[in-house]
Amino acid sequence: PKLVLGGGTSGQLLVWDARVGRSPVQRSSVGLGHDVDMVGMDVLTDTNNTTTGTTTGNTVGASSNYKLVTASSDGKIKYWSMNNMREPVESFAMGENVNLSCLDVMHGSNNEGVICGDERGGLHAVYSASASAGAGSSSLKRVVRTLNSGGDVDDKR
């Protein structure tokens, strides 16, 4: 089974099944997607699965082990279950004045690590603290670490 993932300019997330036809088989509810244009999406997989996605034209097989992460220009990141994409399973904002411009997943990590870039040239790592909390930990907390704050670029126009 092949799924194709996409984002609309309304911030709505859409899923097509190549076996079914032209109409989306799943879509996020209006108002529960992003409020502005998405700037990136990628597929997170469990550490036992080697299939990866890309930020454009994602095509993955259907599995309960998949999770989708999306980012929008207003600095919001949302995590979605591939089994039910009507609403995100997790959502958070990067912080004040962080306008994201791109997103990628640190594939091969066991902490759902994500790298985001912002429009000022900043680079941010987002990862799950549960991976470092020890075996059997069920608590999930996202940690954001700024790798490069950006804004120090001299604009010579």
Secondary structure, 3 states (H helix, E strand, C coil): CCEEEEECCCCCEEEEECCCCCCCCEECCCCCCCCCCEEEEEEECCCCCCCCCCCCCCEECCCCCCEEEEEECCCEEEEEECCECCCCCEEEECCCCCCEEEEEECCCCCCCCEEEEECCCCEEEEEEHHHHCCCCCCCCCEEEEEEECCCCCCCCC
